[in-house]
Amino acid sequence: MKKIVVFSSLLLLHAFFASAQSELSVKVEKETGVVISKHIYGHFAEHLGRCIYDGFWVDKNSAIPNKGRIRLDVVDALKKIKIPNLRWPGGCFADEYHWRDGIGPSPLRPKMVNTNWGGVTEDNSFGTHEFLALCEMLACEPYIAGNVGSGTVEEMAKWVEYLNFDGVSPMADLRKQNGREKPWKVSFWGVGNESWGCGGNMTAQYYSDLYKRYATYARNYTGAPLKKIASGANAEDYNWTETCMKNIRGDMWGLTLHYYTLPTGNWGKKGSATNFDESQYFNTMKNCLRMEEIVSKHEAIMDKYDPQKRIALVVDEWGVWTDVEPGTNPGFLYQQNSLRDALIAGTTLNIFNNHASRVKMANLAQTINVLQALILTEKDKMLLTPTYHVFDMYKVHHDAKQLNLSFTSPDYELDGKKIKAVNASASIDSSGVIHISFVNLDAHKTIAVNTDLSAFKWTSSTGTILTANAVNDHNTFMDPDKVKISKFNGAKKEKDQLLVNLPPHAVITLTLK
């Protein structure tokens, strides 16, 4: 604990040291013609720990305000950030999930063991109808991950028919018997998950051949064309991407990529969510920034086979993965969420925004009570994490046109090591309003930014900021607003220049009109 106290004290003192300041020149260039898809800001809800049960889904006798057992305060919070899509039922759970167990009268649904996550009994009370009712309440698109690992081609084909066919057929008739007359017309469809690991321990060649078989029978029904998404690479497995791009070719809307930021880089001992010193903070941000290299290298492979960029890179699992909170079920992956996590979120979203010509969808892992959650719940209490606030600040980039930023970041140095201190992304919306999001990862230095906006006409700037006294500050049920969005007054206009002082360890979004 001593190191943490010293680190926090240093952060509190940063404003008093004039020497602790760097300078940065940024040029904002004309729009690229690339749209930053709102689907980059997607989320992920797996049958894991307390994400579904005790997260979205409350007990049938619960006094917590709900509609059909779906928790309303959670719905309201996610609608505020305009959640564009939600991935379900997994994750690893997807490849042991048999969808027919989760339809029909709830008391008659068979139970199963969730062998991936804690060995708990899954009662299947939250199934297809409940998930799609949730998506309708959220006004978001569902993204369903189909079972390739332990399922069959027929099983997946009939699920698509059940969801999407508007006519007379065995599956459409079954859907109507279960209370849904019209199809949902679900578009996003994942063909397996992590097929290199928990989804079947397959080789890239075997999976890519299998994908074509499953995808063949996942039919496009009238008014419901599928966007089929292949199970892609784990982090730096570039051979997986190469093989899928070469072997599958057509009938693939997207190819996934999974990459998690580990504070220590060690899966056996990942590090605490809140109990860390500056050295581990620095290492975490270094590992987070690897996303830039990983995305770029997968993108280059995809460009070789698809120069028109028709196939999306779908980063449908990303975020920080730490050790679970002490005293909680290790299979439930419950972790706290600090300012450090918000800096990871802002940085990663900046990377995706800047690669929006290829990255057209992404899903943070996960929405509630699991990994880098947006929301934590405790019985009737609910809090918004620092990560949630970043998604709130960045919603201005949804479906806006990408702007190029050119700059060379100053370094954040520690113990002879260096990382780039500043990352950023920018867009212009349909009303001509410019938004620039900056992240300053430096734990101590304020960075003065001179932003050249001579290519645009604008007269005023406003901003919001997310920061705290220390990077391990976090919200608790006793203090749910310790880390929250504040108004930012550190920017001013001088002719065509925007002068900004970026405080240490801060996420800032500026609006220029």
N, C-alpha and C positions, 0 to 999 in steps of 0.2 A: 504493500500500500504506500510505502514511503515515496516510491518513484512517481506514483500517480499524483500525490499531493504536490510534489515539486513541479511536475509537468503542468498541473492546473494553475499553480501560482505563476509560472512563467507566462502562461497564456493571459492571465489577468493583467500582467504588467506590460503587454506588448504596446499598448497605446502611449506609454510614457517614454518610449525610446524612439527618437526621431531617426536614429541611424538604422532602425529596423524597417527600412522601406526600400522597395525596388521600383523600377519604372518599366513600362511596357507600352509599345506603340502597336495599335491594331488598325487595320484598314478593312472596312466593310465594303464589299464589292456587289455589283448588280446581281439580281437573282439568277439562279442556275437553270431554272426551268424544272427543277426536281421538287416534287411535293413531299413534305415530311408527313408520311401517313400517320393518321391518328392511331392506327393499330400498333405502332411502336410502343404505345403507352398501355398495352394490354396487361392482364393479370391472370393469376393461376390459383385454382382452388382444387386441391387434391383431398381425397379421403385419407387424411393423415392427421394424427393428433387431434387438436381442437379447431381445425380450419372449418370443416363442415359442421360437425356436431359440437355444439357449444360455441360456435362461431356464427355462421350464417343461420343455422338451424337450431331452434330451441325446443325444449321439451313441450309436449302437447298440452301440458297443464301449466306452462310457464306464465308468470304475470308480466314478463317483459313484453312491451308492445310488439306485436307481430301480425303478419297476414299469412295464414296458412302455414304457420310455424317459421316463416322467414322473418328474421329480425329487422325491424323497420329502421332503427337508428343506424345500423350498418348500411342498409340500402340508401338512406339519405346521404350518408357520408360519401359513398362511392359515386352517387349521382352528381355530387358537387364537383368531383374531379373529372366528370364526364368519361368514366371508364368505358373504353370502346369495345372490348371483347373480354371474355372470361374462358379460360381453358379448364377442362374437366373431363374425366374423373381422376386423371393422373397425367404424368408421373408414373412411377413404378406400379401403382395400384391399377392403372388402366389395363395392363397386360395380365391381370388376374380377375378383371371385372367382366361379368357376363350380364349384359344389359337386361335380359329378360327376368333376372332376379329382382330388378328394381322397378317393375311396373305392376299394375293391378292393385287390388286392395292391400294396404300396408300390412295388416295382420297376417295375410297369407304369403307374404314374401319370405323366401328362405333366407336364413342367416348364413354368414360365411366368416372365416377367419381372415383378418387382414395380416397376412404373413410378412409383408414388407415393413409395416409400421406398428410395432408394439405388440403384435400377436393378439390384438383385441378383437372382439366379436363385432362384425359389421351387420347391422340389422336390415340394411337396404331400404330404410324408410325414406332416405333421400336418393331418388333415382332420376330417370330421364324427365318425367313430367315436372318434378320439383325443381330440377336444375333449369329447365327451360322457362318455368314460371319466374324463377329468380332473374334470369336474363331479361325477360319482358319487363319486370319491375325496374331493372337497372337501365333499360333502354339500350342494352349492349348486344353485340353479336356473340352467340355461343361458338366455342371452338371445342369440338369433341375429339378426344383421343381414342381411337379404336383399338381393340384387342387383337394384336398380331401374335404376341408371345404364347398365349395359351388358348387363343380362340381359333375360329375357323373362318374361311372365306365366306361361307354361307351366313354365319352369324353376323359378320360385319355388313354384308349385303342386305340382310333383312333389317338391320338397325337403320340403315340409310332409307330403305323403303318405308319403314315405320315412321320415320321423321319427315320424309319429303314427298311421298306419293299422294297425289290428290285424285283418287279414283277408287275403283273396286279391286281389292286384292286382299290376300290373307293378312298382311301386316297392316294395311290401311284399315281394314275392318277391326282388327285387334286394337288399334289406336282409338278408334271411335268407341269401342266397347269400354275403353278405359277413360272416356270422358273428353277426348279431344277430337272434334269433328274435322277441322282443317289442319293440314300439315304445317309444321313450323318453318320448313324450307331452310334448314341449316346449311350454311355454305362452307365454313371452315371445318375440314375433316383431316385429322392426323391419322396416318396409317402406321400405327405402332408408336412406341416411345423407347428411347435409349435401347435400341435393338442390339447394340454392341455390349450391353450390360444386363440390367435387370429385366429388360424386355426380351431376353432370349439368348444372350451371349453368342450372337451371330457374327459371322464375318461380313465385311462390306459387300463382297460379291454375292454371298447367299442372300443377304437382306435385299439387295437391289433387285435380284431376280424375284424374290418373294413379293416385294412391293408391287411389281408389275401385275402379278396374279391377283392380289387383293384389290388393287386399284381398278383392274378391268371390270370387276363385279360391283364396285361402288358406283352405282349408276347415276347419271344426270337425269332427273325427272323434270317434267315440264315446269318451268318457272323456278327451278331449284338446281342450277349448275353448281357442282362442287369445286371448291378450291382444295385440292388434295395436297397434303403436306407430308413429305417423306421424313422418316426418322434419320436425322443427320448426325454429325460428328460430336464427339466429346472433346472439347477444348482444342488441342493441337493435333488431332488426328486428321491430317490433311489427306491421307490416303482414302479415308472414308468419303470425303467430299469428292475427290477425284473419281472414285469408283462409281458413286451414285450419279454424278453428272455424265459420265461416259456411258453408263449402262442403261439408265432410265430414260434419259432424253425427254420425250414428251410425256403428257399426262401427269405433270407434276407442277403445281402452283408454287410450292415452296419446299425448301430443304432446311431442316433445323440445325441449330448449334446450341450446345449447352456449355456454359462456363461459369463457375462460381469463384468468387474471391475468398480465399482462405487467409486469415490474418497471419498465420505462421507458415503457410504453404504446406502444412503437414496434416493429412486427413486423420491421422491417429490422435493428434492433439492440436485442434484448430485454433484455440485461443478463446479468451473470454469476450463476451459482447460488450462489457463495460469496464472490466478490471484490467487495464492495459497501460503501458507507459508510452513515451514518445517513440521509442525504437519500434515497438510493435505497430503503432499508428503509421509510422513511415512505411514499414514493410507491407502493411495492408494496402495502403494507397499505391505502392509500387505494383502489387499484384493486381489491383483494380485496373491500373493503366495498361496492363497487358492485353486487355480487351481490344484496344486499338490495333495492335499487331495481329492478334488472332483473327479479328474480323477482316482486316486487310488481306491476309494471306488466303483465307477461304474465299473472299471476294475475287481475288486474282484467279483462282482455279475456276470459279464459276464463270468469270469473264471469258476464259479460254473456250468454253463450250457454249456459252450463251452471251455473246457480246451485246445483244440487244437488251440484256438485263430483264428478260421476261420472267425468270424464276426468282422468287424472293428468297433472301436469306432470313430465316425466322429464328430469332434468338429466344426460344420459348421457355428457357430456364436460365435465369441469371440472378445475381445478388450476392450478398455476403453470407457465408456459412460459418458460424462460430460453434463452440461447445454449447450444449443446452444449459439453461439456467439451473443452478444447483437445486437439488431436491425434486426436479421434474423428471418425468418418464423419458429416458434417453431416446426412445422410439418415436416421441412426439415432436421432436425438433423445435421446442419452444425456446426462443431467445429474445432478449431485450433488444432495443433499437435505439442507438445513440446518434448524436450529431455526426459521428464518423460514418454511419450508415447513410445519412442524408448526403454527405459529400460523395460517397460511392454512387448513390442514385443519380445525382446531378452530373457527375463525371461520365457515367455510363450512358445516360440519355444524351449528353452532348456528343458522344462518340457515335451513337446511333443516328442522331440528327444529321451529322456530317457525312454519314454513309447511307443516306436515305435513298439513293439511287438503287441500292441493292438490299439494304435492310428495310423491309416493308412491314415487319411485324415482330413483336417481342413481348415476353411475358415475365414479369417479375415473380420470383418465388419467395413467399406466397402471400395471399391476400390477408388472412387473419390468423394470428396465433402460431404461425409456422415460419421459420427462417426470417427473411427480411420483410416482416409483415408491415402492412399499412395500418392495421388496426389490431389492438389487443383488447380482449374482453375478460372480465372476471364477474361471473354471475350477471347482475343487472348493470354493471359498470362497463363503460367502453372508453378507450382513449385513442387518439390519433398520434401516430409515431412521427418522428422527424422525417422519415421517408415519405409518409403521406403528404406532408407539406411541400415536398419537392414536386410531387406529381400535381399538386394544386398550382404551384407557381409555373410549371412547364406546360400546363394545358393550353396556353396561348399558342404553342407550336403545332397543335393538332391541325393537319391538313393545310398548313401554311406553306408558302414557297421558300425553299432553302436559300439562304444568302451565304456567299463565301466570306470567310474571315481569313486574313493573312496576318500572321504574327509569329514571333519567336518568343516563347515563354522564358522568363527567368527561372532559375533553378531553386528548388527547395533542397537544402543540403543538411545532412546529418551523418556524423561519424564517417566522413569521407565519401559518402554515397550521395547521389543526386537523382531527383526526379523533376519533371516539369511542374512548376507551381500552379500554373493557370491553364485551364481549358475552357472552351466556350463554344456556343453555337448560336446561330441567328436565323430569323425568318421574317417574312413579310406576309401579312394576312390579306384577305380579299378586300379589306377596306383601306389598304395601303399603310397600315400601322406596322412598325418595325418592333420586333422583340429580340433582345440579346440576353442570353443567359451566361453568366460567368461563374466559375468555381475557383476559389483560391484555396489550394490544399496546404499552403505554408502554415505551419503551426504558430508562427510568430510575426511574420512581416506583413505590413500593409503594402499593397502594390498599387502604385499610381498608374492608371491606364489613360493614354491619350488615343481616343478612337476617331479615326478619320471617316466621316460620313458625307463627304463632299458629293458623292454620287446620288444623294437623296435630298429631298426637301422635307424639312421637319422643323418644328418650332418649340416643342416642349418635351420634357422627359420626366417620367415618374418611375418608381421602382419599389421592389420588395426585397427583403433580405431574410435569410434563415441562418442564424449563428447562435453561439452560446459562449459562456465563459470558458468552457473546456470541451474538447472533442468527445469526451466520454459522458457528457451531460445527456440525460434522457428523461422521458416523461414516465411518470408512475401514476398509479391510481390515487395516490395521496397528493401528487403534484402533476396533474395532467398537462399543464401548459408551461412547463419549464422551458421547453424548446418549441418556439412557435414563430410564425411569420410576422415580421414587423415592417413598417414603412421604411424605405431606404432614402436617405437624404444626401448621399455621398456622391451625387452626379450633378454636373452643371454643363450648360451649353456655352461654348466660346466659338462664335462664327460657325464653321462647319465641323467643329471638333466637339466631341463629348468627352469631358474630363471626369474620370471616375476613380475614387479611392476604394479599392477592394480590401476590406478588413481581413485579417487572418481567418482561416478555417470557416469560410462563408460561402453560401450559395446566393446569388443575386440575379434577379430578372428585371431588366429595364424595358420600359415601353416608351417608344418615340412616336410622336404624332406631328 
